[in-house]
Structures are given as structure tokens and as C-alpha cells.
């Protein structure tokens, strides 16, 4: 979650879903990746157990940063 929408969305969650607000603060405002890491591990384990091929896009922003960094070094 980024940009000008973050404040609007966080206020909406605080008003409509207050029991989840602290979780959103931790994940999106404090940039704590633990939730995503745990979820990625659960999905990985489930897919491995059931023979499912998948691609995890949870870290899309990081993948883009890494790609840009790699392109810089190739020049």
C-alpha cells in the first residue's frame, strides 16, 4: 500500500474494522514483513505437499528494485 491512498485506506480500516487496524499498522506503516514471510511459507508448504506449481508475487516491489539494480550494474 503506497501513495496518497494509504491514509484514506488506513482511516477506513480504523473506522470499519478496528480489530484489524493494529495489524495493518504493523504490516503497512512499519513495513514489518513477518506476516508476508509466514504466509509465503504456509503457501509454499501447501503447494509442495499438493504438487502445485505457483509463483509468489508478495515481494513484487522488491523484485522490481532488484531488477532495476541489476540493470544499473549491466550498463
PyMOL commands that set and color helices and strands:
alter all, ss='L'
color gray80, all
select helices_A, chain A and resi 5-16+18-29+34-50+60-74
alter helices_A, ss='H'
color red, helices_A
deselect
rebuild
show_as cartoon
